[in-house]
Amino acid sequence: MKTILLTGASGFTGLHFIKLAMELGYKIVALSHSQLKIDGVESIQCDLRNRAELITIIDQIKFDYVVHLAAISFVAHEDVSEIYAANVLGTINLMDAIEHSPNCVEKILVASSGNIYGNAQSLPIEELHQYSPENDYAASKCAMELALQHRKNRLPIVIVRPFNYTGAGQAAHFLVPKLVNAFKKRQEVIELGNLDVARDFSDVRDLVSVYLRLLDAPNASGVYNFCRGESVSLNQIIENLTTKTNHKPKVIVNPRFVRENEVKELFGCPDKLLAEIGEFRNFSFSDTLDWMLQS
């Protein structure tokens, strides 16, 4: 039984990852801000920003793989310093603690973000596309990746850049859960920000499956986009939900939700990931919406 050291275990992605990993026979040692109570999971409370504490903890754990999901992932998070502290400093501390631990780690998978590409001049976006962050969340992920560059020759790091993904259990302040919840409650009015946007949406169940398949892929290295390779507009999502629920709310723009420098359209090229592990897109976006509506 292989052991995975998992950060961000209590988050949306982390909980889905734990479920699938345990079904596949992995043992999970979870580092989390809060104590997890999941049968079969060893949970350790830890603050990745506390370097000394982290080094002490990592030295006492035996593991084969690391999956680093811990991050502040909400673009509109109000405290910018917390974004950089969690996403950059936390990652550096974790990598350095792993490097100095007695473990001979086989692979370290780090979650970055497709947001780093910003308003790309050409679509779909491939992994070699230059950074062009449009917000502090994206900039923090760029800084994180740069901090990993000179550690790659000492640690077996694989970076995955997920584009937008969603699913049951995602926090309600994210766009798709917000819309799904509004339709489930049959709200008469929905307040949104920028309406003229389109994103490459995937299912969180496909994402966690990809993470585990990359751990098991002996030649996986470098950076991979996780994406479907096509965009879905906000209006298409609303129309899809209207059809599924037979409910048509009034949609209005609330200036408080409008972001400056909003990325209008973003979708990636999944070819490198497909070449590495084969087809991974098991759920359509319509499947994902059905799952969320039924949850």
N, C-alpha and C positions, 0 to 999 in steps of 0.2 A: 504494500500500500504506500503510494507516494504522498508526501505531505506538502501542502501549499500554505505558505504564509501569506495571508490576505489582509490588506489594509482597506479601509472604507467598507468594512464588512456589514455595518448597520445601515448603509445607504441603499437606495433603490437598486442599483446595479449589483451591489455586493450581495444582497439577499437572494436575488435571482441566481447569481453565480454560485453561492453556497448550495442552493437546492440542486442544481444540475451537477456540480462537482461531486457531491455526496452520492447522488444517484449513480455516477460513473465510478465510484469506489475510491475517491480521493479522501484523505484526511485533511481537515481544515483547522489551522491555527489562526484565529482572527484577532487582529489588532484594531481596537475601536475606542472612540471617546467614551462610549457607554458600555456597560457589561451586557453582552449578548446572552440570551437564554434560549439556545437552540440545541436540541438533543444531538450529541455526537460532535459538537463543535467546542474546541478549547478556546475560550475567550479571554483576552488579556486587555485590560484598560491601559491606554497609552496615548500620549500626546506627541505626535511626530515632530512638533516644533521644539520639544525638549530633548536636545541631543544626548546629554549625559544619561538621562533615563532610558532613552531608546537603545543606546549602546549596551547598557546593562541587561535590558530585556532580551535583545537579539542574541546576545552571547549565551543565553540560557535555553534557547529554543533550537530544536533540530528540524530542518525542513529541506526539501528538495527543490521547490520552486517558490518564486515570489510573484504575486499579482498585486500591483499597486494601483488601487482605484481611488484612494482617499484624495479628496479635493473639494474645494468650493466650486460648484459647477453652474450656479445660477448667475447668468451674465449680469443681471441687475442687482446683485448683492451690494448693499449700501456701503459697507466698510471695505474700501479698496485695500488697506493694509492687511486685512485678514485674508484676502484673496492671494496676495503674494506670499504671505507667511505660510499658508497652508500648501499652496500649489508649487512654490519654488523651494522655500527653506525646508519644508517637510520632506520633499522628495530628496533633496541633497542629504539631509540627515539620515534618511533611510538607506540610501545607497552607500554612504560611508560606513554606517553601522554594519551593513551586510558584508562589505569588503573586509572589515576588520574582525568579523566573526569567524569561528572555527568551521562553519558550514562550507561545503563544496557545492555551491548552488548550481543547478543545471541550467536554469533560465529565469530571467527576471522580465516580466511583462509589465510595461508601464502604459497607463491610459493617458493619452494626450487629447487632442480635439481637432476636428475639421475646421473649427472656428479660426484657427491660426492663419488660414488662407485669405480671410477677409473678402473684399469685393474683387474677385479674380477677373482678369481681363479675358480669359478664355475658359470655356467649360467643355467637357468635364475636367475636374482638377486631378492631376496626377501627383504622386508623392514628391517629385522634384520641383513642384511649383514653389516659388519663393514665399516667405512669410509676409503677411500684410494684415496684422491684427487691427481690428476696428474697435476694440474695447479692452478693458483691463483683464478680464478673464482670458481672452485670447492672448494678450501680451504675456500673461503669467505662464501660459502653456509654452509659448515661444521661449521664454527665459528658462523654463524647466528643461526643454529639449536641448538648449545650448549648454546648460549645466551638465547634461548627460553625455555630451559629445566626448569630452576628454576622459570620461569614465568607461566608455565602451570598450576600450582596449584592455580593461582590467576586469570587467564584469560582462556576463552574457545578456545584454539588454536588448529587448525587442520593444519597439514603440508602436502602439496602435492609435490611429487618429480617427475616432468615431465621428461621423457626421451626426446629424440629429437622430435620436432614437427615443422610443417611448414604449409604454406598456402599462399593464395593471400595476398599481402601487406607486407610480411616479407622483411626486408632490404636485398639489393642485395649482401652484403658481406657475408651473410650466404650461406652455401654450396648449398642447393637445389634451392633457388631463383637464385643464380649465374648460375647454370646449366640450369635452365628453361629459363632464359633470353638469354643465349648463343644460345640455340636451337631456340628460337623464332626469334632471329636476324640472325640465320643461319650462325653463326661464323664458320670460317674454322678451327680455332685453339682455344682450351680451355686450359688454364694453371691452374693446380691444385697442391695441396700439396700431402700428403700421399694418395696413391691410394688403399692400402691394408687395408681398414677400412670397418666396417659394423656397422650400427646403427639401433635402434628400433625407426622407424618413425611413428608419428601419425599426425592427422589433427587438426589444431587449433580450428576448429568448434567443434570437440569432446571434446577438453580440456575445453573450456569455458562452455560447457554443463555440464561437470563433476563438475566444480567448483560450479555451481548453484545447481546442484543436491545434492552435499555435504552440502551446506548451509541449504538445506531443509530436510536433513536426520537427524532425532532427535538423533540418537545414534552414529553419526560419531564422531570419536575422534582419536587422535594419528597421525600416519604417513601413507600415502598411495602413492604407486607407480602409476604413470600414464604412461601406455605403452601398446603396442599391444601384447608383449610377443614373438616377433620374430624379427630378424634383416634383414636388407636389405643392401647389399653391394653397394659400390660406382659404381662398374662395372654394377650391375643390374640396378641402376638408369639410367646410361648412355644408356644401351641397351634399357630400357623402353622408354626413350625419343627419341631415334633413331627410334624405331618402330612407335611411335605416330606422329613424324614429318617428317619421311622419309628423315632424314638428318643425315649424319655421319661425325662429325668433327674429327680432329686429336687432341688427348689428350696428353699433355706433362706435365712432372713434373717440377715445378718451385721451386728451393731450398728455395726461400724466403717464400713460403707457407707451408713448411714442419715443423711441430711442433715436438719439443723434447718430449719424453715420451708420444707419441700419444697413446690413448686408441684404441686398434685394433678392438675389438668387444664389443658391449654393448647392452644387451637387458634384459628387466625386467620381473618379474612375476606380472601379474595384478590380481591375485586371491583375494587378500584382498579387493581391490576396487570393483571387481565383486560381492563379497559376500555382500558388503555394499549397493550398489545402482543398481546392475543388469548390464546387457549388456550395454556398452556405446560406442562400436566401430562401429559407423554408416558409416564411410567412409574408404574405402580401400586406400592404398597408391597410387594405380593407379587412383582412383577417385580424390585424392588430386592433382596429377600431371595434370590431365585434367582440373581441376578448375584453376590452376595456368597458364597453357598454354592459356586458354581462357580469362584470366583477362587482 
